[in-house]
Amino acid sequence: MNKVGLGHLSKQLTVTAVQMAVEARDEVNPDALVLGCVAPVESCYRADLAPDTETCKKEHRKMFTNLLDAGVDMLLLETCCSAHEAVVAAELAQEMAPGHWAISFSLDNATTGILRCGTPIKDIVHKLKDAAFVGINCIDGKDMLA
């Protein structure tokens, strides 16, 4: 949000969005969960832009705190393309919302089971054992068949 000059509004915009989601959930299906989605800090499709460990922790902690304080039921780390950032975010999610987080990945369409950073998911999946689920998103369904 800082990139577009709205960083000072991030907490309030998050609170408003979560309130709207909770109200809609309560009206339609009170048993449903409200997931707070958190994308990579820089880009869902450019793993080379993933920040260093300390920046990842700082930025994800801010986003997680805003979402959890606003009342989401679960954190969803989504469209992760960098193994490094995914693992840092997963460790932080486990610390801040144990048992209430999940993760999904963005894969290289030209390969099977390989993150956009070049890391096979099988190399990091053991670090995600506490996730409610592990998924794949933002990939063409035809590519998913492989």
C-alpha atoms as one frame of an Amber mdcrd trajectory, in Angstrom:
protein
   0.000   0.000   0.000   2.967   2.288   0.554   3.795   2.028  -3.152   0.575
   3.828  -4.027   0.670   6.217  -1.079  -1.959   4.443   1.013   0.231   2.721
   3.608  -1.207   4.901   6.362  -4.656   3.447   5.592  -3.703  -0.245   5.537
  -4.991  -1.089   9.013  -8.319   0.724   8.588  -8.890  -0.668   5.092  -8.177
  -4.160   6.413 -10.618  -3.688   9.301 -13.312  -2.450   6.918 -12.779  -5.341
   4.495 -12.885  -7.940   7.266 -16.004  -6.374   8.800 -17.733  -6.579   5.417
 -16.671 -10.211   4.984 -17.815 -11.163   8.499 -21.202  -9.463   7.999 -21.696
 -11.244   4.663 -20.656 -14.566   6.178 -22.981 -14.139   9.149 -25.886 -13.325
   6.842 -25.324 -16.201   4.416 -23.572 -18.978   6.358 -22.552 -18.291   9.968
 -20.558 -21.537  10.076 -18.251 -20.480   7.230 -14.750 -19.184   7.870 -13.418
 -15.773   6.901  -9.938 -16.175   5.472  -7.509 -13.280   5.378  -5.474 -13.598
   2.197  -1.843 -12.556   2.202   0.070 -12.491  -1.072   3.854 -12.264  -1.378
   5.349  -8.935  -0.328   6.444  -7.953  -3.837   5.103 -10.234  -6.563   3.136
 -13.454  -6.964   4.916 -14.272 -10.207   8.471 -12.912  -9.737  10.310 -14.946
  -7.114  13.453 -12.916  -7.737  11.743  -9.948  -6.064  11.204 -11.754  -2.731
  12.755  -9.656   0.051  15.336 -10.828   2.567  14.280 -12.743   5.689  13.974
  -9.747   8.017  11.916  -7.730   5.533   9.659 -10.745   4.922   9.103 -11.185
   8.653   8.437  -7.482   9.220   5.989  -7.085   6.340   4.137 -10.360   6.893
   3.895  -9.699  10.638   2.243  -6.352   9.868  -0.256  -7.907   7.457  -0.979
 -10.892   9.736  -1.479  -8.618  12.759  -3.913  -6.377  10.867  -5.937  -9.354
   9.634  -5.993 -11.204  12.969  -6.825  -8.053  14.944  -9.658  -7.368  12.479
 -11.153 -10.800  13.188 -10.320 -13.257  10.393 -10.702 -16.920  11.296  -7.704
 -18.083   9.302  -4.725 -16.714   7.384  -4.274 -17.845   3.795  -0.787 -17.310
   2.417  -1.567 -17.375  -1.272   0.113 -17.414  -4.669   3.510 -18.045  -3.048
   6.221 -18.289  -5.689   9.401 -18.066  -3.569  10.286 -20.995  -1.313  12.281
 -18.656   0.918   9.406 -16.215   1.486   6.840 -19.022   1.803   8.802 -20.737
   4.576   9.395 -17.467   6.457   5.689 -16.569   6.197   4.593 -20.087   7.204
   6.796 -20.053  10.309   5.393 -16.660  11.294   1.806 -17.776  10.616   2.332
 -20.804  12.850   3.676 -18.530  15.583   0.846 -15.993  15.320  -2.123 -18.203
  14.372  -1.266 -21.806  15.238  -3.644 -24.188  13.526  -5.365 -21.332  11.712
  -3.363 -20.846   8.545  -3.004 -22.417   5.133  -0.793 -21.894   2.110  -1.110
 -22.103  -1.660   1.549 -21.855  -4.328   2.078 -20.377  -7.755   3.899 -22.872
  -9.960   5.943 -22.542 -13.101   3.521 -23.606 -15.836   6.303 -25.308 -17.802
   7.157 -27.793 -15.030   5.385 -30.059 -12.567   5.566 -29.318  -8.847   8.204
 -26.585  -9.178   7.779 -23.141  -7.638   8.582 -20.107  -9.767  11.875 -19.753
  -7.844  12.945 -23.182  -9.122  12.424 -25.068  -5.837  10.420 -28.307  -5.964
   7.499 -28.134  -3.512   8.564 -31.539  -2.175  11.747 -29.875  -0.834   9.814
 -27.561   1.504   6.542 -29.380   2.185   7.903 -30.802   5.469   8.136 -27.206
   6.744   4.406 -26.777   6.102   3.215 -29.696   8.231   1.188 -27.416  10.522
  -0.822 -25.837   7.698  -4.564 -26.513   7.643  -4.058 -27.244   3.944  -1.501
 -26.808   1.178  -2.780 -25.892  -2.269  -2.010 -24.584  -5.720  -3.629 -21.508
  -7.259  -3.383 -19.220 -10.282  -2.573 -21.954 -12.762  -4.444 -23.012 -15.886
  -6.568 -26.098 -15.175  -5.077 -27.887 -18.207  -1.580 -27.407 -16.756  -2.819
 -28.743 -13.421  -3.537 -32.160 -14.928   0.206 -32.905 -15.024
